[in-house]
Amino acid sequence: MVAGDSSKIELRVSDQVQLRLLAGWLAGAAPVKVDRIAGRPLPGEQGAGDVLTILASSSVLATALKILPEFIRSRRSSFRIEVKIKDDEEDVSITLEASNAEEGLLEVLARLNGE
């Protein structure tokens, strides 16, 4: 993916109560439109949590996503965010938690920039 191309990110959280708060943090960090989408259960599951989706250029997404480590650290130590990068080639999921938030964010940003 070339920097500047439009990218789509999905964010799933381990605690659905935090989803609305995360949407506010993201919208405050960069001029992005954050949509809340009803989650779809996988086969054999009873239900699924909602997800946040963001569609923007890679550089704008990078600016918004840089708040994720701070957001995670401000929550319980078991809180996690799954970041799914969707593009024409493949979908890549990276889970961020307190122990790997900074390193995981670097991996997400590298994927957005096509590295």
Wavefront OBJ file of the C-alpha trace (Angstrom):
o trace
v 0.000 0.000 0.000
v 1.396 3.353 -0.982
v 1.388 6.164 1.567
v -1.432 8.566 0.790
v -3.733 5.802 -0.514
v -6.979 5.298 1.314
v -6.819 2.605 3.981
v -9.465 0.964 6.116
v -8.862 0.017 9.727
v -11.146 -1.948 12.029
v -10.696 -1.766 15.789
v -12.089 -4.410 18.161
v -11.782 -3.921 21.902
v -11.717 -6.475 24.698
v -14.165 -4.349 26.729
v -17.143 -3.075 24.714
v -17.804 -0.349 27.314
v -14.590 1.351 26.116
v -15.640 1.481 22.439
v -17.438 4.838 22.622
v -14.556 6.380 24.573
v -12.019 5.111 22.037
v -14.085 6.603 19.188
v -13.935 9.982 20.929
v -10.170 9.782 21.468
v -9.606 8.893 17.794
v -11.841 11.672 16.499
v -10.040 14.149 18.753
v -6.588 13.075 17.547
v -7.073 13.562 13.806
v -9.754 14.619 11.313
v -11.119 11.106 10.777
v -14.628 9.745 10.559
v -15.084 6.911 13.006
v -18.047 4.597 12.410
v -19.399 2.052 14.862
v -20.454 -1.135 13.084
v -22.356 -4.036 14.603
v -20.086 -7.041 14.914
v -20.938 -10.248 13.107
v -20.605 -13.550 14.925
v -18.370 -16.196 13.401
v -19.916 -19.589 12.679
v -20.773 -21.294 15.956
v -20.716 -18.048 18.000
v -23.750 -16.592 19.744
v -22.836 -12.943 19.239
v -20.069 -10.496 18.497
v -19.028 -7.112 19.800
v -19.252 -3.934 17.770
v -16.198 -2.619 15.925
v -14.944 0.830 14.988
v -14.024 1.454 11.360
v -11.923 4.303 10.033
v -11.346 5.043 6.357
v -8.722 7.685 5.607
v -5.367 8.248 3.999
v -2.486 6.353 5.573
v -0.944 9.517 6.989
v -4.189 10.632 8.671
v -4.757 7.128 10.039
v -1.224 7.084 11.416
v -1.870 10.337 13.265
v -5.094 8.994 14.781
v -3.663 5.597 15.726
v -0.728 7.102 17.637
v -3.084 7.622 20.594
v -3.676 3.873 21.002
v -0.762 3.125 23.402
v -1.808 5.992 25.676
v -5.453 4.881 25.557
v -4.474 1.291 26.416
v -2.224 2.370 29.307
v -5.082 4.431 30.774
v -7.244 1.283 31.036
v -7.012 -1.970 33.000
v -3.889 -3.997 32.333
v -5.919 -6.720 30.591
v -7.448 -4.312 28.045
v -6.645 -5.097 24.384
v -7.343 -3.554 20.996
v -7.241 -5.676 17.848
v -6.262 -3.539 14.850
v -7.260 -5.041 11.501
v -5.755 -3.396 8.428
v -7.882 -4.117 5.373
v -6.626 -3.605 1.858
v -6.849 -5.213 -1.578
v -3.947 -7.584 -0.934
v -4.708 -9.013 2.500
v -6.180 -8.384 5.923
v -3.644 -8.147 8.750
v -4.596 -8.214 12.441
v -2.338 -6.970 15.218
v -3.383 -7.090 18.860
v -2.187 -4.254 21.080
v -2.078 -4.575 24.851
v -0.202 -2.882 27.660
v 2.874 -5.094 27.231
v 3.325 -4.490 23.481
v 1.412 -1.307 22.627
v 4.402 0.705 21.375
v 5.952 -2.136 19.349
v 2.558 -3.192 17.975
v 1.809 0.371 16.900
v 5.119 0.495 15.012
v 4.099 -2.689 13.174
v 0.680 -1.212 12.325
v 2.282 1.992 11.006
v 4.781 0.012 8.926
v 1.921 -1.968 7.366
v 0.046 1.242 6.568
v 3.126 2.596 4.809
v 3.582 -0.610 2.838
v 6.831 -1.628 4.523
l 1 2 3 4 5 6 7 8 9 10 11 12 13 14 15 16 17 18 19 20 21 22 23 24 25 26 27 28 29 30 31 32 33 34 35 36 37 38 39 40 41 42 43 44 45 46 47 48 49 50 51 52 53 54 55 56 57 58 59 60 61 62 63 64 65 66 67 68 69 70 71 72 73 74 75 76 77 78 79 80 81 82 83 84 85 86 87 88 89 90 91 92 93 94 95 96 97 98 99 100 101 102 103 104 105 106 107 108 109 110 111 112 113 114 115
